[in-house]
Amino acid sequence: MRSKGSCFLFFLGLFAVSQAQADAAVDKVLQCMRDNVPPTLRIQEIELQATDRAGASRTLKGRLYAMREKGLLRAAVHIAEPADLAGASYLVRETADADRPDEMYMFLPALNRVRRITGASADGSFLGTDFSYNDVKQIENAFGDNDGALGKPEQIEQRPVHVLTFKPKPGQDSRYSQLRTWVDQKTCVALKVDFYEADVPRKELSAPATALQQSGNYWYLSQAVMQDLKDHTSTRLRIVGVSSGADLAGRYFDPHTFYLGN
């Protein structure tokens, strides 16, 4: 699944063992991150406050639906406010085939149709915020479609964190050359993510340790900020309520029905 290096003759076996151990260490952290999405439906009330470089802001309100279905991640966002975006919906479906990209769909009431998000359009702004469609997918999917490497542990606010670097897989079309992620060791939640263009951080997602909240056995961030370090804009994400349910879960994650019943 992950890219493997090679070494010459005698060192080949030693390298293969160490590389397998490194991959296993990365996979252990990623699996712990993914396990924070429950197998039954979790509903989060969300607010996205986008602020432009002049200081003007706009707030979107809606719901984030997420669950694991046969081990595969499903996530959908439904926007309720403001009025001109009410009914807008976004869907991410993880695929079982590692060589097949995850599926992303968008519904805009003004167009009254579902649009598949592919290629360069995946890096477009998510409804005028500093999150792109790909950013939402990567974070919710625990960076599952990138090759990862585990670095030396660090601390954020005196909390031990794993430091992981993710790079696009060969042939994968990506705006970012790498993502650097700091994952809280206790909760397996990412407290910080740097998004690099070439060797320069372009965007930064960060959250204080005090934002870590628990719902049942699962952890999440109650707030986080995405900053565009070049355009000097930012978007604050807040989770203002969490609930659960299972009866209508299938409808939320079907490409034909995910936008209904906002």
KAGI-V698768 format. One record per backbone hydrogen bond with DSSP energy under -1.0 kcal/mol. NH is the residue of the N-H (numbers start at 0). CO is the residue of the C=O. Records with the same first field share a line. If there is no record, write none. Layout:
NH: CO  CO
This chain:
10: 7
11: 8
14: 10
15: 11
16: 12
17: 13
18: 14
19: 15
20: 16
21: 17
22: 18
23: 19
24: 20
25: 21
26: 22
27: 23
28: 24
29: 25
30: 26
31: 27
32: 28
33: 29
34: 30
35: 32
36: 33
41: 65
42: 242
43: 63
44: 240
45: 61
46: 237
47: 59
48: 235
49: 57
50: 233
51: 55
54: 51
57: 49
59: 47
60: 80
61: 45
62: 77
63: 43
64: 75
65: 41
66: 73
67: 37
68: 71
71: 68
73: 66
74: 91
75: 64
76: 89
77: 62
78: 87
79: 60
80: 60
84: 81
86: 78
87: 84
88: 106
89: 76
90: 104
91: 74
92: 102
93: 72
99: 96
102: 92
104: 90
105: 114
106: 88
110: 107
111: 107
114: 105
116: 103
120: 117
121: 118
122: 119
123: 120
125: 130
126: 124
128: 125
132: 123
133: 121
135: 131
136: 132
137: 133
138: 134
139: 135
140: 136
141: 138
142: 137
143: 140
145: 142
146: 166
148: 164
150: 162
153: 160
155: 158
158: 155
160: 153
161: 182
163: 180
164: 148
165: 178
166: 146
171: 168
176: 195
178: 165
179: 193
180: 163
181: 191
182: 161
183: 188
184: 159
187: 183
190: 181
191: 181
192: 204
193: 179
194: 202
195: 177
196: 199
199: 196
201: 194
202: 194
203: 226
204: 192
205: 224
206: 190
210: 207
211: 208
212: 219
214: 217
217: 214
219: 212
221: 210
223: 236
224: 205
225: 234
226: 203
227: 232
228: 201
231: 227
233: 50
234: 225
235: 48
236: 223
237: 46
238: 221
239: 44
242: 42
244: 40
248: 245
251: 247
256: 253
257: 253
259: 256
